Amino acid sequence: MNGIRMWLKKIKKHLGILPSLVFMLIMFWAGILNSIKAMFNFNLLREIVFSREFIVSTKYTLRLSLFSILSVAFVSIIGIFILYLLSINLSEEKLKKIRVLTLFPMYIPYILAGYMFSLILSQSGIISTIVYKLGFIENLSEFPALVNEPRGYSIIFTYAWKASPFIILMVFPNILRINKDWMDVARVFGVGKFYFFRKIVFPLIMPLYISSLFIVFAHILSSFEVPYLLGVTYPRTLSVLAYEKYARNSVSNREVVLVMNGIIIFITTLIGMIIYYSNKSLREGTELELEK
C-alpha cells in the first residue's frame, strides 16, 4: 500500500501535462505513429546520420547552440547580479518596476526579435548607418557582416537578448527568499557584496540556474524562426534543414524529416535527463537551506 502511495506521489507532479498529452494522442495519433515507425527504420536512420549534409548541420547546430547558451549565461548572470545589488538597497515596489523592464524582451516573439536585430546589425542597418555618418567607414559595405553569415553572430545576439530575461525570471525569486539577516551578519565580518554573492548566493541558485539554462538550450537546439531568418543557406541548423526538405518535396522527404525531428527530440531529452538527475540532489539541498 505504501508503495502505491509513493508511486502516486511521484507521478502527481507530472499530471499537469496529461490533458495536452491526451489531446495530442487523439488529434495527431497518425503522425505520432508514423514518427515512431520512421525512427525504427534503421536503414533510413543510418543513411541520414552518416550523410555529409546531416553531419555538417548537426555540428553547426551544436556549435551555434553552445555559443548562444554561453552568451545567455553571461548576460543573465550579470542581470541577476545587478538585480541582487538593487534588491539590497531598493524597496520591493521599486524593484518590481525594474524587473518588469528587465523582462520586457520576453514579451516579443522570436521572429520579431530576429527581424529587429536584422535591422540593427545588417550592413545597411541602424548601427552601420550611424558608424557611416560619424565617418568611421567610407562605405556601408566596410561594416562587418553580422547578419546572414555562417558564424551566426546575429543569431547569438538575438538569443542573448531574448532568452536572458527568462533565466532572470526563474532564478531571481530565490534570491529574494534568502534571509537578509545573512547579509547583515556578513557585513559584521567585513564581507563585501560581491564576495557574498559569489560564495553564498550563487551556490544556492546554481541548480535552478543550470536547469533554466537547459530549458533555453533545448529551445535553441530545436528552434527554427531565428536561424531561418538570420542564418545562411549553408550550413543550416537541423530544424531549418528539416523544414527545407519538407518544403521541397513533402511526400518523398516526409520520413527523412520525421527521423530528423526525432533525433532532435532524442538529443534534447538525453541532455535533459542528465541535467535533471545531476541537479536533483542539489535542488533539494537548496530548498532546505532557503527554508531555514
Residue, then its C-alpha position, 0 to 999 in steps of 0.5 A: m500500500n505504501g508503495i502505491r502511495m509513493w508511486l502516486k506521489k511521484i507521478k502527481k507532479h507530472l499530471g499537469i501535462l496529461p490533458s495536452l498529452v491526451f489531446m495530442l494522442i487523439m488529434f495527431w495519433a497518425g503522425i505520432l505513429n508514423s514518427i515512431k515507425a520512421m525512427f525504427n527504420f534503421n536503414l533510413l536512420r543510418e543513411i541520414v546520420f552518416s550523410r555529409e549534409f546531416i553531419v555538417s548541420t548537426k555540428y553547426t547546430l551544436r556549435l551555434s547552440l553552445f555559443s548562444i547558451l554561453s552568451v545567455a549565461f553571461v548576460s543573465i548572470i550579470g542581470i541577476f547580479i545587478l538585480y541582487l545589488l538593487s534588491i539590497n538597497l531598493s524597496e520591493e515596489k521599486l524593484k518590481k518596476i525594474r524587473v518588469l523592464t528587465l523582462f520586457p524582451m520576453y514579451i516579443p516573439y522570436i521572429l520579431a526579435g530576429y527581424m529587429f536585430s536584422l535591422i540593427l546589425s545588417q550592413s545597411g542597418i541602424i548601427s552601420t548607418i550611424v558608424y557611416k555618418l560619424g565617418f568611421i567607414e567610407n562605405l556601408s559595405e566596410f561594416p562587418a557582416l553580422v547578419n546572414e553569415p555562417r558564424g551566426y553572430s546575429i543569431i547569438f545576439t538575438y538569443a542573448w537578448k531574448a532568452s536572458p530575461f527568462i533565466i532572470l525570471m526563474v532564478f531571481p525569486n530565490i534570491l529574494r527568499i534568502n534571509k537578509d539577516w545573512m547579509d547583515v551578519a556578513r557585513v559584521f565580518g567585513v564581507g563585501k557584496f560581491y564576495f557574498f554573492r559569489k560564495i553564498v548566493f550563487p551556490l544556492i541558485m546554481p541548480l535552478y540556474i543550470s536547469s533554466l539554462f537547459i530549458v533555453f538550450a533545448h529551445i535553441l537546439s530545436s528552434f527554427e524562426v531565428p536561424y531561418l531568418l538570420g542564418v545562411t543557406y549553408p550550413r543550416t541548423l537541423s530544424v531549418l534543414a528539416y523544414e527545407k526538405y519538407a518544403r521541397n518535396s513533402v511526400s518523398n522527404r516526409e520520413v527523412v524529416l520525421v527521423m530528423n525531428g526525432i533525433i532532435i527530440f532524442i538529443t534534447t531529452l538525453i541532455g535533459m535527463i542528465i541535467y535533471y538527475s545531476n541537479k536533483s540532489l542539489r535542488e533539494g539541498t537548496e530548498l532546505e537551506l532557503e527554508k531555514 
